[in-house]
Amino acid sequence: MALAGKYNMTIDQGATFALQMTYKDSDGNLVDLTGYTARMQVRQTVPSTSTILDLTTANGGLILGGAAGTIDVAITATTSAAITANQYVYDLELVNGTTVERLVMGTFTCRGEVTR
């Protein structure tokens, strides 16, 4: 397993957010995500005990594309409206049985909404 990639994510408060990533191995081949689950948490800081946002394959916030190797991040307008405009940290992990791989991590910025 390689170290997690870095991607700084920016969303707009009160707006729908969608991002699709494609997972490939070091040779550029698609990674089949059949049988995997995924989880992503956003926190104020790494040691924070409370979460700002918790997305999983179980709650529909993360959608895995099986053999296509895609990972869709889906945040509804209602969910993003509840996030205070600020900069946070996040990571996204893939789980296959007892194996956990941190795929990507970085800052998570929520830009404030003016029109409400």
C-alpha positions as a Markdown table, in Angstrom:
| # | Residue | x | y | z |
|---|---|---|---|---|
| 1 | Met | 0.0 | 0.0 | 0.0 |
| 2 | Ala | 1.2 | 3.5 | -0.8 |
| 3 | Leu | 0.8 | 6.6 | 1.3 |
| 4 | Ala | -2.4 | 8.5 | 1.0 |
| 5 | Gly | -2.7 | 11.0 | -1.7 |
| 6 | Lys | -3.4 | 14.7 | -0.9 |
| 7 | Tyr | -6.4 | 16.5 | -2.2 |
| 8 | Asn | -7.7 | 19.8 | -0.7 |
| 9 | Met | -11.5 | 19.8 | -1.0 |
| 10 | Thr | -13.6 | 22.9 | -1.2 |
| 11 | Ile | -17.4 | 23.0 | -1.0 |
| 12 | Asp | -20.0 | 25.8 | -1.0 |
| 13 | Gln | -22.3 | 26.0 | 2.0 |
| 14 | Gly | -25.9 | 25.3 | 1.1 |
| 15 | Ala | -25.0 | 23.8 | -2.3 |
| 16 | Thr | -25.0 | 20.2 | -3.6 |
| 17 | Phe | -21.4 | 18.9 | -3.9 |
| 18 | Ala | -20.4 | 15.9 | -6.1 |
| 19 | Leu | -16.8 | 14.7 | -6.7 |
| 20 | Gln | -15.8 | 11.5 | -8.5 |
| 21 | Met | -12.4 | 9.9 | -8.1 |
| 22 | Thr | -11.0 | 6.9 | -9.9 |
| 23 | Tyr | -8.7 | 4.5 | -8.0 |
| 24 | Lys | -5.8 | 3.1 | -10.0 |
| 25 | Asp | -2.9 | 1.0 | -8.9 |
| 26 | Ser | 0.8 | 2.0 | -9.4 |
| 27 | Asp | 0.7 | 0.5 | -13.0 |
| 28 | Gly | -2.4 | 2.6 | -13.9 |
| 29 | Asn | -4.9 | -0.3 | -13.7 |
| 30 | Leu | -8.3 | 0.3 | -12.3 |
| 31 | Val | -8.7 | -1.1 | -8.8 |
| 32 | Asp | -11.9 | -3.2 | -8.5 |
| 33 | Leu | -13.7 | -2.0 | -5.4 |
| 34 | Thr | -16.3 | -4.7 | -5.3 |
| 35 | Gly | -16.8 | -5.9 | -1.7 |
| 36 | Tyr | -15.2 | -2.7 | -0.3 |
| 37 | Thr | -16.9 | -0.1 | 1.9 |
| 38 | Ala | -15.6 | 3.5 | 2.4 |
| 39 | Arg | -15.7 | 6.1 | 5.1 |
| 40 | Met | -14.8 | 9.8 | 5.3 |
| 41 | Gln | -14.8 | 12.1 | 8.2 |
| 42 | Val | -14.3 | 15.8 | 8.5 |
| 43 | Arg | -13.0 | 17.3 | 11.8 |
| 44 | Gln | -11.9 | 20.7 | 13.0 |
| 45 | Thr | -8.4 | 19.4 | 13.6 |
| 46 | Val | -6.9 | 15.9 | 13.5 |
| 47 | Pro | -7.1 | 15.3 | 17.3 |
| 48 | Ser | -10.7 | 16.7 | 17.5 |
| 49 | Thr | -13.1 | 14.2 | 19.1 |
| 50 | Ser | -16.2 | 15.4 | 17.3 |
| 51 | Thr | -17.0 | 15.2 | 13.6 |
| 52 | Ile | -18.2 | 18.0 | 11.4 |
| 53 | Leu | -19.3 | 15.5 | 8.6 |
| 54 | Asp | -19.4 | 11.7 | 8.5 |
| 55 | Leu | -19.9 | 10.1 | 5.0 |
| 56 | Thr | -20.0 | 6.4 | 4.4 |
| 57 | Thr | -21.1 | 3.9 | 1.9 |
| 58 | Ala | -23.8 | 2.9 | 4.4 |
| 59 | Asn | -25.3 | 6.4 | 4.6 |
| 60 | Gly | -25.0 | 7.1 | 0.9 |
| 61 | Gly | -22.4 | 9.9 | 1.2 |
| 62 | Leu | -19.8 | 7.7 | -0.6 |
| 63 | Ile | -20.7 | 5.5 | -3.6 |
| 64 | Leu | -18.3 | 2.9 | -4.9 |
| 65 | Gly | -18.3 | 1.9 | -8.6 |
| 66 | Gly | -17.1 | -1.7 | -8.3 |
| 67 | Ala | -14.9 | -2.8 | -11.2 |
| 68 | Ala | -14.8 | 0.8 | -12.6 |
| 69 | Gly | -12.8 | 1.8 | -9.5 |
| 70 | Thr | -14.8 | 5.0 | -8.9 |
| 71 | Ile | -15.5 | 6.7 | -5.6 |
| 72 | Asp | -18.2 | 9.3 | -5.6 |
| 73 | Val | -18.4 | 11.8 | -2.8 |
| 74 | Ala | -22.0 | 13.1 | -2.5 |
| 75 | Ile | -23.0 | 16.0 | -0.2 |
| 76 | Thr | -26.6 | 17.2 | -0.3 |
| 77 | Ala | -27.4 | 20.9 | -0.1 |
| 78 | Thr | -29.1 | 20.3 | 3.2 |
| 79 | Thr | -26.0 | 18.7 | 4.6 |
| 80 | Ser | -23.6 | 21.4 | 3.4 |
| 81 | Ala | -26.0 | 24.1 | 4.7 |
| 82 | Ala | -25.4 | 22.7 | 8.2 |
| 83 | Ile | -21.6 | 23.0 | 8.0 |
| 84 | Thr | -20.2 | 26.2 | 9.5 |
| 85 | Ala | -18.0 | 28.1 | 6.9 |
| 86 | Asn | -14.5 | 27.3 | 7.9 |
| 87 | Gln | -11.4 | 25.2 | 7.0 |
| 88 | Tyr | -11.2 | 21.7 | 8.4 |
| 89 | Val | -9.3 | 18.4 | 7.8 |
| 90 | Tyr | -10.6 | 15.1 | 6.4 |
| 91 | Asp | -9.5 | 11.7 | 5.2 |
| 92 | Leu | -11.2 | 9.0 | 3.1 |
| 93 | Glu | -10.6 | 5.4 | 3.9 |
| 94 | Leu | -11.4 | 2.2 | 2.0 |
| 95 | Val | -12.2 | -1.0 | 4.0 |
| 96 | Asn | -11.9 | -4.5 | 2.7 |
| 97 | Gly | -12.5 | -7.0 | 5.4 |
| 98 | Thr | -9.9 | -6.2 | 8.1 |
| 99 | Thr | -7.7 | -4.1 | 5.8 |
| 100 | Val | -8.1 | -0.3 | 6.0 |
| 101 | Glu | -6.4 | 1.9 | 3.5 |
| 102 | Arg | -6.3 | 5.7 | 3.7 |
| 103 | Leu | -6.8 | 6.7 | 0.1 |
| 104 | Val | -6.8 | 10.5 | 0.3 |
| 105 | Met | -6.6 | 13.3 | 2.9 |
| 106 | Gly | -6.2 | 17.1 | 3.1 |
| 107 | Thr | -8.1 | 20.2 | 4.0 |
| 108 | Phe | -11.8 | 20.5 | 3.7 |
| 109 | Thr | -13.0 | 24.1 | 3.2 |
| 110 | Cys | -16.6 | 25.2 | 3.4 |
| 111 | Arg | -17.2 | 28.6 | 1.8 |
| 112 | Gly | -20.0 | 30.6 | 3.4 |
| 113 | Glu | -23.4 | 31.0 | 1.7 |
| 114 | Val | -24.8 | 34.5 | 1.3 |
| 115 | Thr | -28.1 | 33.7 | -0.4 |
| 116 | Arg | -30.4 | 31.8 | 2.0 |
